[in-house]
Amino acid sequence: MYIGKLGNTEIDFVAQKQDIITYIQVAVNMTAEETFNREMRPLQNIQDNYEKIVLTLDRFTPGNYNGIKVVNVIDWLLEESNT
């Protein structure tokens, strides 16, 4: 697990287990357009096909945005596959 840099942007967490990489951004909420764009931009600029996730406390913006999953952090922590 480490912090990623892409140009002048930052990816909060880059998790790697063997050959599998997951990019994770964390935001309290994503309701403001400025916040949404700020958190999505670094992930949109990554040119590979590994999983990209934004974790948030927000329950109003979950979904899949061009391959980037926006997930409520509590739901994500309770998913069986994350244990």
C-alpha positions, 0 to 999 in steps of 0.5 A, a space after each residue: 500500500 502506498 500513495 500514488 502520484 500522477 503528474 501534479 495529482 495524487 491517488 490516496 492509496 495504491 494497493 498491490 497484492 502480487 500482480 493485482 493493483 487497486 487505486 483508491 480515492 477517499 472523500 467525505 462526500 461527493 455531492 459538490 461537483 468540484 469535489 467529484 471532479 477533483 477525486 475522479 480526475 486522477 483515476 480517469 488519467 490512469 491508463 490501465 485496466 486495474 480497479 479504481 474506487 472512490 470511497 465516501 460517506 455519501 449515500 447519494 453518488 454511488 455508482 459506476 462512472 466510466 469504470 470508476 466505482 463510487 462506493 459508500 465506505 461502510 458498504 465497502 467495509 462490510 462486503 464479504 469480498 473485502 475480508 
